[in-house]
Amino acid sequence: MSTYVYGITTRSHPALPEGMTGVGEPARPVRVLTAGDLSAVVSDAPEDLRPKRRDLLAHQNVLAEAGAGGCVLPMRFGSVADDDAVVHVLTERADHYAERLRELDGKVEYNVKATHVEEAVLHLVMAENTEARALAEANRRSGGGSYDDKIRLGELVAHLVKAKEADDAQQVRDLLAPAATAVSVGPESTGWLLNVSYLVPRDTSDRFLAAVEEVRQSHPHLELSVHGPLPPYSFVEPGPAQPASTTTGADAGAR
């Protein structure tokens, strides 16, 4: 039987609620594996594990219940190993996990994504670039411009928008960083120009959210989405198990 890993905590962590269950149908009982001063919150892993809503919520619920008693290093949805492997990694990486538990105690993660408001950013790059304005005006005066003229303008605008994406991403990251204790850059995607997670002390979350609102006001050509507070998924690695091949990419809704 494979072992499903929810998170890692200290051996002295308060006991979990009696009868707690996790992923699977029927839901598997949650148990604890210990090694030295560390513990892993685990259950048996169902053979047909998939990132279904019921199991995603079960994963989050176990972390929430365990986290109510103190700091827990959350594993992403689908982390599967076996009991011996979990105990081995807890022992092998004991110093790392102890340091992470100290650093993440009392902190939460906020994930921020940003995209351009298309019409607004087009107006902005045209207003900022004299060459683009001159080409657009020349095309307008000539009845729309030739095919080559249109291609030239389109390529220039695309280049300007791409440069604006990089500039805006760096600006947003830098403006929010002072309100966080750590920053983790997420994978790039064509869906957004910024995907960054911030580690924030729980008791100063209001300060971080106020900084996000200031960025919204100062950058109206951006759409910002904020997800949190979340368990600090982006600040735990390396973990004791790899996500199961059937669930690669799922992360309990953290992103």
Disulfide bonds with the S-S distance in Angstrom:
none
